[in-house]
Amino acid sequence: MVTQCVSLERNYWPWEERSGHFGDVWNYWTDDGLGHYEFLLLAEDLGAYPIWVFNNGISHNDEVDTANISPFLEEILDGIEFARGEPNSTWGSVRAKMGHPEPFDLRYVAIGNEDCDKRNYRGNYLKFYYAIKRAYPDIKIITNCDGSARQLDHPADFYDYHIYTNSNIMFSLAHKFDYASRKGPKAFVSEYAVTGKDAGKGSLLAALAEAGFLIGLERNSDVVEMASYAPLFVNAHDRNWNPDAIVFDSFQLYGTPSYWIQQFFCESSGAFLLKSTLETNSSTSLVASAITWQNLEDEKNYLRIKVVNFGKNFVNLNISVQELETNSFQLFGSTKTVMTSSNLMDENSFREPRKVVPIHNSLDEEGEDMDVVLLPYSFTALDLSMESNNLRMPGANSVRRSIV
């Protein structure tokens, strides 16, 4: 049996009636105040699609046999009805009474978390998969099993990929999905972070390695559809995992360098990814990408070039932009943003919340050919303001829509 499974129904009780529980896997107490309903509200407030990762009868310590999985399955179907059901349905009416008559836009669910190697996972997974697809054929289902290196032996819309490692390995994984199959399920990189001594409580070194990895995901956005850093939040007075993207206490907060790196990829969703090639002797320490995107605030189009220099030397980079109309860029509005610091292990803190943050400056020059100096161990983003968005594309592989 699964000894630490908490009934989903308790998530709908008033806060003062939720007794909380001790998690025997991660060894900490939770008061259950942030439950199923609250997470759906949070996603809605953020303007994001929720992804519900639910218990499939397996934890890291216990497993339920597939023959006995029905009570778990019924509870999950009830949970989906709570999120999506009409206000006059059994569980939709519970949501309506809690103050939210409109259904939530739940489009994705993950069957378990890090359970692929467990004895009963595939049997349990298939029970959930087919039951959910029968009731909600539009919901996209995520498997715990990694499909990046080999074909899955079960149906799925997405496969989950987690990576926690040191900075050198993380940076090298910029090419992880270059050769992943373009057929079958897409990848959801749902947990990634540099951890251990390279990370501290959130270092520049960790952020730069993760930036290289994210550029690799962006370049492979035809197969990698979603990505999320983990963990997102930590209470400064209750740490049991390092690092975390956002650190807070009762009245203040700050973002780690890893948080700031993610800001450079916000515009990647819906942008056009351009073919880019690095011709350099420092190929093992440089990674780059290029996109065109529209700034919704000024309604201008930009060419954004992102480069990570993961080496100890200055790099003189000559950028040559081809397949554009002559004089396509405007100097006014073009910017260069750099994130670096004097020490690779520098971190932000409540005392110095902006010790390691991106520094924005106007570009001194721009054009189809330009020279840029990359600082050692740095992230550089160039946003070139474009006269128009008329890109001449000679081949189908020159551009594709990025959705990371």
N, C-alpha and C positions, 0 to 999 in steps of 0.2 A: 504494500500500500504506500501511498504518498502521504507521509505524516505531516507535512507542513503546507498542504494545499488549503487555501482559504476560500470559503464559499463566495462565489461572485455576488450572491444576493446581499451579503453584508456590505458591499460597496454602495448600496442604495439606501442604507440606513442613515438616519441623522448622525452627524459627526460624533455627538456626545455618546452615541450608542455603539460606536465601533470600538471594539475592545483592543484592537491591535494584535500583533503576533510577533514572535521571534523567528527570524529566518535562519534555519539551521545550515544553509549553504554558505551564506555570506556573513553570518554571525553578527547580525545587528537587529535591533528592534525597530519595527515600523508601526506607527499608530493607525495605518490604513486611512488616514485623512485625505490622501490624494488617491482616489480610486478611479474606477472605470469612467464614471460620469465626469469627474473633474479633469481627467486627461482629455476626454472628448471636448470639453469646454475650452481647455488650454489650446488645443490644436485649432479650434474654431477662432479663438481670439487672435491667434498668431497668423491666421490666414493660411494654415497648412493643412494638408491631408493627414489624418491620423493613420497610424499603422498599429493595429492591435496584435501584440505578441502574447499569445495565450498558452495556458497550461494544457498539454496534450496527454496528461497522465504520467509524465516523466519529470523527475528532478535529477540533480546531480547525485542524489543519494538513494532514490527509490524509483520503482517503476510499477505501473499498473499493466497487467496482462491485457492484450487486445480484446480478449473475450469479455473482459469486465469494464470496458471503456465507455459504455453507453451513458452512465450518469455524467461523465465529464463532457461528452459530446452534446448532450441535451443542454447542459449549462452554457456551453459556448453558443449554440444556436439561439438560446434565450438572450445571451449578451449581444448578439448581432441584431436580434429583433429590438432589443432595447435601444440600440443606436439608430437603426434604420426603419423600424416599424412605424406604421401609421399611428396617430395618437389614440385610435380606438382599438388597436391590437393589444394583446395581453401585456406585453412588456413595453410597447410604445406608450401605453397609457400610464405606466409607472414613470417613464421619462417625462411625459406631459405634466403629471402631478408635481414633479420636481421643478417645473418651471420652464421646460423646453419642449413645447408641442411639436416644433418642426424637427424632422429627422436630421441626424448628423450625416455628413458626407463621408461615410466609411467605405473606402474602396479597396483597402489592403488588409490582409491578416497574415500573420506568421504562425505556423504550427510548431510551437515549442521554441526553445532557445538552446543552441549548442548541444543538441540531443542526437545528432546523426549517427554516432557510433554506439548508441544504446540498443540493447537487444530488441526491445519492442517498438522502436521508433517507426520503422517502415509500416508495420502492421497498424499501429495507432494512426500514423499520418494518413494512410489511405482511407481509414474510416472517416476522419475529419474532412479530408479533401473531397470525397464524393458526396458526403452529406451536405457540405457547404455549397458545392457547385450545383447540386439539385435545387437547393432553396434560393441561392443567390448566384446565378451563373456569371454575373458581371464582376463579382469580387475576385481580385487577383490574390493568389495564394503563394506564400513564400515558404520554401523548404529550408531546413537547417543544413542540408548537404551541399557541399561546394561543387558546383558544376563547371568551374573554370578550367580544370585540367582533364576531366573525363566526363563522359556522358552520364546523366542521371539514369537510375533504373526505376524512376517513378515520375508521374506527371507533376508539373509545377509551372507557374508563371514566372517566378523569380527564384534564384538560389541565393542563400545568404553567405557572406564572406566576412570573417572577423580577422583582424590582425593587431596584435600588441607585441611590440618588439623594440629593439634598439634603433638608434638613428641611422646607422649605416645600412642595415637591412631594409628599413622603411624607405630610405631614399632609392635603393636599388629596385624596389618594387614599383617604381614608376613605369616599368615595362611588364608588370605582372599580367596585364590583360591584352598585350599586343597580339598574342597568339591564341587567345581564348576563342572557342567556337562561336561563330556568328549565327548558328542555328540553335533553336530551342530556347530555353528560359533565359531571361536577362539577369544580370548580376545586381544585387543590392548589397553594397558594402556598408553594413549597418553598424559596425563597430571598428574603429581604427584609432590608434594613438601610439606614439612613442612612449615607452614606460621605462622604469628602472633608473639607473644612475644618470643616463643621458637626459632624462626628463626632469628630475627634481620634482618641484611642485608646478612646473610649467615653464620650461626654458626656451630660449631662442633656438638652441640646437634642435630640440624636438620639433619646433614649429617649422623650421626650414626643411627638415626631412619629410615632414607631413606635406609641405607645399609641393615638393617634388613628386610625392605619391599622388596628390590631388591633380597635378598637371597630367600625370599618366592616366588617371581616371577620365579627365576631361577629353584627352585625345582619343580615348576609347569609349566615348559616350554612345556609340552605336550599340554597345553590349552592356555597358555599366549605366543603369538608368537612375539609380539613387545611391546616395552616400550620406553617412552621418557619423560625426565624431562621438566618442564616448569616453567617460561620462560627461554630461552637459553641465550639471550643477554640483556644487559641494558647499556645505555649511562649514565655514572656517573653524568652528568649534567642535566639529564632529567628523573629522577626516578619517576614512579608513581605506582610501584609494587615492593614488596620485599618478598623473595629474588630472585636472578637470578643466573644462573650458571656461566656466564662470564661477568665481568664488564670491560668497556673500556671507553676511551675518545679519543681525536684526535691523541694521540701518545703512549699510553700504555694500558696494560690490565692485569688482573689477574683472576684466577679461584677461586671460593669459595670452602669451604670444600666439598660441594655437588658435585661440578665438579670433584674433585679429587677422591671421592668415585666411581664415574661412571667409572673411568679408570680401576678399579679392575674387571669390568664386560665386558670389551671389548673382552676378550678371550672366554667368555661364548658362543658366537654365533658360532655354529659348534662344540663345545666341547662335550664330553660325560659326562653326569651327573651320578654320582655314588650314590648309596643308602647310606645314612648317618643317624646315630642315636645318639642323645645326651642322656646320662645317667647322670643326674645331679639333685641336689636339687635346682638349680638356673635356672630352665627351663623357668621361666617367663622373665629372663633378658639375656638369651643366645639364639642365633640362628646361625646355621652353615650349610654349604654345601660343597660338594667336587666334583671336575671335573677333568678330564684328558684333556690336551690340548697340542698342538704342537706350539712351538715358531718358527715362520717363519724366524727369524733372525739367530738363531743358529741351527735350525732344530732338536732340542731336544724335547723330550716328558716330560711333567711335570704333577704331581699330585698337584692340588691347593686346599688347605683347607682354607675356609674363615669363620671367626667367629666374631660376634659382641657381645661384653660384654656391655650391656646397663644398668649395675648396678654399684653401688658405691664401690664394694668390689673387691679385687684381686681374681682371680679364677685360681686354679691349675688344668690344663686340661691335662688329659692323653689321648693321641691319639693312637688308635689301628687300624691299617690298615689290613684288611683281604682280602682273595681271590687274593693275589699277589704272584708271584713267590718269593722264598727266595732270600734275598739280591737284591731286585729290585731297591734300591735307591743308588744314588751317593751323597756323601757329597759335592763334588766340583760342584758348580753351583746351589746348593739349597739355598734358601733365606727365610728370615722372614721380612715381611713388616708390620709396625704398624703405625696407624694414631690416635693420641690423642693430648691432650694439657692440660695445667695446669688449664684451666677454660673452662667449658662447653660452655660458650657464646663467646669464642674467635672466631675472624673473621680474614680473610685476608683483605688487603687493598693495595692501591698504595704504601704506606710507608712500609708496611710489607706484601708483596705479598705471602710469603712462611711461614707465622706464623703457619698455620695449613696445613701441607702437609704430605704425606706418607714418612716414614723413612725406608730405605732399609738396611738390614744387612745380612751378610752370616750366615748360620745356624751353630751352634756349634756342633749339633748332629742331626742325622736323622736315620730313620729306621721304621720298621713296628710297633714298640711301642716307643713312645717318650712323654716326659712331656713338657708342654708349660705353662708359666705364662701369663695370660691375665690381662692387666692393667685395672683399673676401667675406664668405659666409653671409650672404645677403639674399633678399628677395626683392626683385625690381619689377614694377609694372609700368608700362608706357601706355597712356591713353591718347591716341592721336585723333583729333577732331577731324572728321571727314566732310568734305564739301557735299558729297552725296553718298548714297549707299550702292552705287552702280559698280559692282564687281564683275569683271569679265572672267568667267570661269571656263577654261578650255576643256575640262574633263569632269566627269561625274564625281571623281574621287577628290576634287580640289576643295570641296566644301560640303559640310553636312550639319544638320541641326544638332546642337549640343543640349542635353537635358540633364546633366549632372547638377 
